[in-house]
């Protein structure tokens, strides 16, 4: 018994219509629905109904760092995603689970000014939610130009503040912020009149001082030492003269008594 091959119907009245190919127009930023087909160490492949599975990289699954795609997705999950990139040459589609406009720590730039909400206040600073999945920290020294005894003297939990990005450590997820840099510089206090007068008197006294050279200073020291030696010799000579006069006086008294 021979196998029958697929053949067109013998009845010429029956027409076989070709299957229609469903074509979907895709564009970057477009929102789509899909189903997770398989997970790998670096991401998840999603069936979006175009005949080619799209890839959601692990870095596009959350604002925060994701260690494994299994921590976010499971096979069979129905998800909403957005097209991040299209590579028509290699027939590749990249997806993201982050809605357009969502910022991450990768987007932050030093010097950028943001508005955030204080989430915690500690003894050394305050943590601020700036809407990127990571909290930034304002150290107590970056809260004001002057001395701040405790961060709670400046900010409270739930308060909205403006901050400037000082430093970003993307690997550790650390962000240093400043409030001080956005505040006006304090004006220097004008010195009191008495202080100004004292400064002027001091300047005048300094102007009257005579400046001498090292050689002249050495000469003055030598003259001072020489003067001290002369004074010492003079005192010694006076002592000898006084003693000699006393000896002569006593000798004369003895001679007079003998008479």
Secondary structure, DSSP 8 states (H G I E B T S, - for coil): ---------S-TT--------------TT-EEEEEEEEE-SSEEEEE-SSSS-EEEEGGGS-SS--S-GGGT--TT-EEEEEEEEEETTTTEEEEESS-TT---GGG--TT-EEEEEEEEE-SSEEEEE-SSSSEEEEEGGGS-SS--S-GGGT--TT-EEEEEEEEEETTTTEEEEESGGGS---------HHHHHHHHHHHHHHHHS----HHHHHHHHHHHHHHHHHHHHHHHHHHHHHHHHHHHHHHHHHHHHH-
